């Protein structure tokens, strides 16, 4: 296998994008090997993170990279989604075991233990299936193409331009797309002055709203990950205030992740048990709804923050200001 090397003093688009791809390719190989030799669900999670970060890199450096056709967002995304099915079950099991285990009746506990046992049964989504996916021709061809490109990289366009001079133009497209997502406006009202106000909602209203807008919230979460990964590529060029915006996006991503995990848990119970789970596991249902309500209050704090002119203006000013590396 090829040895992955890095470019010293990377200041051009070519060298910076090369190092970014090399970093994630190295992680993909590292965690693939761990999955094949260890029984630790964290390895699968880290492999998927590396794939998501690689997709973000391909997006932000699209005008610079000249890549083999197989190295594209769709192919990497398809693999990550397939691998993600097992991760979803792992999170579901953890939530049932640890998060929603208080205030549950003995009868419900027995029912939940059976659900967990079913999740633990060998299935098409178990570790052996993950290993099978990592042995497919498609995966190996993708990995080989990445290594071959790193051995003999090809670029186009502005590859030799100093990255510091055009950073705002690289970052603004994804930042704009992220902050213009319609999901930011869920549960808000725009008054006659054009001000965006966060609605004061009851627990039942929050539950109905999340049930209706779950897909849009999930889309925003995915864009949060992509935006965060792109911003994290360039921390060396910016002041400390820049990282505060990364932390803000990460916080939003985590909040939306909790909401999505709760949606996935309810969807799983609906699929496996049917609507009767709402009766058989009433206490569990109430715990989930309460958790959604609590996390929605945290989400509304972020909504309130991004709608302020200070937040928007400061973000634009920071992105436009870069350090000479």
Secondary structure, 3 states (H helix, E strand, C coil): CCCCCCCCCCCEHHHHHHHHHHHHHHHHHHHHHHHHHCCCHHHHHHHHHHHHHHHHHHHHCCCCECCCCCCCHHHHHHHHHHHHHHHHHHHHHHHHHHHCCCCCCHHHHHHHHHHHHHHHCCCCCCHHHHHHHCCCHHHHHHHHHHHHHHHCCCECCCCCCEHHHCHHHHHHHHHHHHHCCHHHHCCEEECCCCCEEECCCCHHHHHHHHHHHHHHHHHHHHHHHHHHHHHHCCHHHCCHHHHHHHHHHHHHHHHHHHHHHHHHHHHHHHHHHCCCHHHHCHHHHHHHHHHHHHHHHHHHHHHHHHCCHHHHHHHHHHHHCCCCC
